[in-house]
Amino acid sequence: MLGALTLLLVYQLIGEVIVLAAGLPVPGPVVGMALLFATLAVRGEAPAWLREACQQLLAQLSLLFVPAGVGVMLHFKRLGAEWFPIALALVASTVIAIGVTALVMQWLRRLIGRDGP
């Protein structure tokens, strides 16, 4: 487990270094995750020890929502004061995401020449 966590943190560190060196407007962990994905894609599969450690981390994923919930409660007054723009942004972004997903799906279906489900 320690080796797998070390590997994940090394990829995160590499992502942070790349982002800082290149000045990319992307979080370092996202770049690190993309690099890990590329490595595993080239390799063909994830080793069992890495897969096992990731399953353990995913089992505890709900704990990561605690800080976000605390943050929401700290700004409860502000949320109450600005509820309309927040609700509008949530609804609009959801509608846009669904629309873009539908357009991309249509484009991909045409690209691969498949019209049925």
C-alpha positions in Angstrom: 0.0 0.0 0.0 2.8 2.4 0.9 4.4 1.9 -2.5 1.2 2.6 -4.4 0.6 5.8 -2.4 4.2 6.9 -3.0 3.7 6.3 -6.8 0.5 8.3 -6.8 2.2 11.2 -4.9 5.2 11.1 -7.2 2.9 11.4 -10.3 1.1 14.3 -8.5 4.5 15.9 -7.8 5.6 15.5 -11.5 2.3 17.1 -12.5 2.9 20.0 -10.2 6.4 20.5 -11.5 5.2 20.4 -15.1 2.5 23.0 -14.4 4.8 25.3 -12.6 7.5 25.0 -15.3 5.2 25.4 -18.2 2.8 27.9 -16.6 -0.2 25.8 -17.6 -3.6 26.9 -16.3 -4.4 23.4 -15.1 -4.0 21.9 -11.6 -0.9 19.8 -11.1 -2.8 16.8 -9.9 -4.8 16.7 -13.1 -1.6 16.6 -15.2 -0.2 14.0 -12.9 -3.4 11.9 -13.2 -3.2 12.2 -17.0 0.5 11.0 -16.9 -0.5 8.1 -14.7 -3.3 7.2 -17.1 -0.9 7.4 -20.1 1.6 5.2 -18.3 -1.1 2.6 -17.4 -2.5 2.7 -21.0 0.9 2.0 -22.5 1.5 -0.8 -19.9 -1.9 -2.3 -20.7 -3.2 -2.7 -17.2 -2.7 -1.5 -13.6 -0.6 -3.7 -11.4 -2.6 -5.6 -8.7 -0.9 -3.7 -5.9 -1.8 -0.4 -7.4 -5.4 -1.5 -8.1 -5.8 -2.7 -4.5 -4.5 0.6 -3.0 -6.8 2.6 -5.3 -9.8 0.5 -4.2 -8.9 1.3 -0.6 -8.7 5.0 -1.4 -12.0 5.0 -3.3 -13.6 3.3 -0.3 -12.7 6.3 1.8 -13.6 8.9 -0.9 -16.6 10.2 1.0 -14.3 11.6 3.6 -13.1 14.1 1.0 -16.5 15.8 1.0 -16.3 16.8 4.6 -14.0 19.8 4.0 -16.3 20.9 1.2 -19.4 20.6 3.4 -17.6 22.6 6.1 -16.7 25.3 3.5 -20.3 25.6 2.4 -21.5 26.0 6.0 -18.9 28.7 6.7 -20.3 30.7 3.8 -23.9 30.0 4.5 -24.9 33.7 4.8 -23.3 34.5 1.5 -25.0 31.6 -0.1 -28.3 32.8 1.2 -27.6 36.3 -0.1 -26.5 35.2 -3.5 -28.7 32.1 -4.0 -30.2 33.3 -7.3 -27.0 33.7 -9.3 -25.7 30.4 -7.8 -28.8 28.5 -8.8 -28.8 30.1 -12.2 -25.2 29.2 -12.8 -25.9 25.6 -11.7 -28.9 25.2 -13.9 -27.2 26.8 -16.9 -24.0 24.8 -16.6 -26.0 21.6 -16.3 -28.0 22.4 -19.4 -24.9 23.4 -21.3 -23.1 20.2 -20.3 -26.0 18.0 -21.4 -26.2 19.9 -24.7 -22.5 19.6 -25.4 -22.5 15.9 -24.5 -25.4 15.3 -26.9 -23.6 17.2 -29.7 -20.3 15.3 -29.1 -22.3 12.0 -29.1 -23.9 12.8 -32.4 -20.6 13.8 -33.9 -18.9 10.6 -32.7 -21.8 8.5 -34.0 -21.4 10.1 -37.4 -17.6 9.7 -37.2 -17.8 6.0 -36.6 -20.7 5.5 -39.0 -23.1 4.1 -36.6 -26.7 5.4 -36.5 -28.4 2.9 -34.2 -28.0 2.3 -30.4 
